[in-house]
Amino acid sequence: MKRKDFIKITTSLSAGVFAIPQIILANTKKIATALNPKIVRNHEGKKLNVIGDFQTLKLTGKDTNGLFTLIEEENDPGTMIPLHVHTKEDEVFKVLEGEMELTVGDKTTILKAGDLAFGPRGVPHSWKIVGEKKAKVILSVFPSGIEDMFEELGTLPPGPPDFPKVAEICGRYGINFIQ
């Protein structure tokens, strides 16, 4: 290759490489300026009973520009969600108090206070509160939107859930149960 051609190519590549950080920075500024800081105190947030899963919505897509949802769950031993798959979002479970049995894919483990697990979209998972006391878990969901499903499920009448109705609602949000 001739030196003149090499200089042309490397100069063009350099301009492109230097433009990438500028694009990222511009997008970051756009997100940062669209968001407002928010402080949520310990007992604040929208409380929901989602088929026996007691949740407090701490941050929603409205707060995070659709980036993520943050939910605090506080449940008695025996509370569980059956095996299901998300098609639109990833989840991170962080146990603050108590114990949770979590199955993700083909691995089942007991998470205790301080433990964390990642449940990627497309991988079946379920959870159950185990042990002798309530568990408090922070559920982070990326991207947001699942809170709309939880709010809809929270309007169902009390008592044993109508599983076909629950499955229909969840299906509309890209969540499918595995039986």
Summary of the structure (lengths in Angstrom):
residues: 179
radius of gyration: 21.6
end to end distance: 62.3
largest distance: 78.5
contacts: 477
relative contact order: 0.17
helix: 30%
strand: 37%
